[in-house]
Amino acid sequence: MSYRLSFFLSLMFILAGCAGQNREKTVKEHSPDSKLQIGLVFDVGGRGDKSFNDSAYNGLEIAKKKYGTNFLYVEPQGEGADREAALRQMATDPDIGLVIGVGLLFSEDITRIASEFPDKKFVCIDYISQPNIIIPKNLQGIVFEEKKGSYLVGALAGMMTKTKTVGFIGGMESSVIKKFETGFIKGVRSINPEIKVISGYIGMTGSAFANPAKGRELALGQYGRGADIIYEAAGASGLGVIEAARERNALVICTDRDQESEAPGFVLSSMTKAVDRAVLKTVENVLNGSFKGGGVAVFGLDDRYTDYVYNEKNASLIGTNNHNQLEDIRNKIVAGKIVVDETAIGQ
């Protein structure tokens, strides 16, 4: 889809919401070879966050090239108060067969809307199951093993810290981001229980994922308190943490995608969640008829949907011995010899 068309679509959503009127059918591209029309609604931070949202978009781009599918997307404004309306717009379009909500903040809205449109298929990335609420048969939640992945990069930080102090910066303080924090702390302390972990969150609402200035401020504070490595799980706000690492000549561990290109030499690694591969796999399942709703699909460590980055760009930073130790830890987690449970941990 062209940038001009996507901008136009986004503008239509905004204007319709402001007017308080019923939304009309969205203008879209048509492809005679297309087997599936997909509607994507971004999380806070939108396209260009170089993280979670961009990875989801990349998955649809790959599907389009590989299978001829076509897609539309829209970016919720501000803190995403219009995400429910955007999802509903996609659901009411008769040509769209699959609706994807990117991020935990969609969980409640997409569950309700999926129940209202049983003939559509819905997917929510980082879905949070709600107590006493049955997931509709046409909705599939997608989750990653971020706690296990965070344990791995926590172990890496534990191996490599020289000051015996490391940091964690989360975006929105929520149950999902708490998994990143808890897994990271447990991984750090599996190497050395005496290492100090400084934790901080950018905010309590969705806008916390789109505030690089606040991310930079928190990171500078943690580096100032002795941290030499910070793990960030903050969406677009993490770009500010990366900038702080560059300023302080320190190290940062990123999330969701490999962000080494943002600050070569300062990004120690990234805890990756292959949202692009998960989106592509979901599209394939819809196309071949194997899509399964009514539950949550886990994309984990065993097939490296959840992983950490080790390649030619950061190999010299990490070192062969540390990498071998990390792989041993990963294999033990996959085999169940190391259990990364859901128990919270004190600091």
C-alpha angles and dihedrals in degrees: 000000000000122000090238092055094047091050090050092051092050090050091051091055093049095048093046091051093049092050092051090224131136110275117244127220111293120245109240145173116262124211117192090209095049116120095185139025114212130195117205125191114194127224123242108298092042130205113343096043088120086223138057100355095043090052092055090049090050090054091057091046090055091048091051093052094043102041107014094246118153131215147189127205139193133191119221112231126240109337091354100261089152096055092103091053092047092051090048091050090055092046094052093051105100093209096057114088101173127042120193126194113196112215147018092277090072095059100098097038096046092048091055095044093047088057089054094050106042093167093062127076119231134192129189121193115217088011117191114212113226123222114260091000118120115218108238116247090243094054126080121191118210121206135171131212093252093154092058092044090049090050088057096051089042088057088049091052089048091053095048109035113112097185094049087233125102134170142223125202120186129188113220112012100241142133093267095050090044086063089060091050096045094045091048094050092048091050092049092050093046085070098038123357090200096064112113118230119201113200132194140166128211096217152319100256137059092267087073087081092060105048111096092166091060091044090054092047094052092045094050088052093052093046087049090056092056106273112143095181126040126189112208127197099172112115113223089353087069089073087073091053090052090051091051090052089054092048093050096040088238136127132264132191112211134201143230098009136029102269098177091120090065092067115001111209094019100067104082093187142315129239099227129208107191095222089157093056092044091051091048091049091050092051089050090051091052091049095049095041098247097112110134120198130177095072149040126279116212119214104193152164097284095073093026096249080130111040148126128253120256117157143126092292098059102021092100091052095050100035130214096269094052091047092051090050091050092050090051090052091047092051091049091051092050090048092049094245090118114042117203098194130189095251113128118237134215123234 
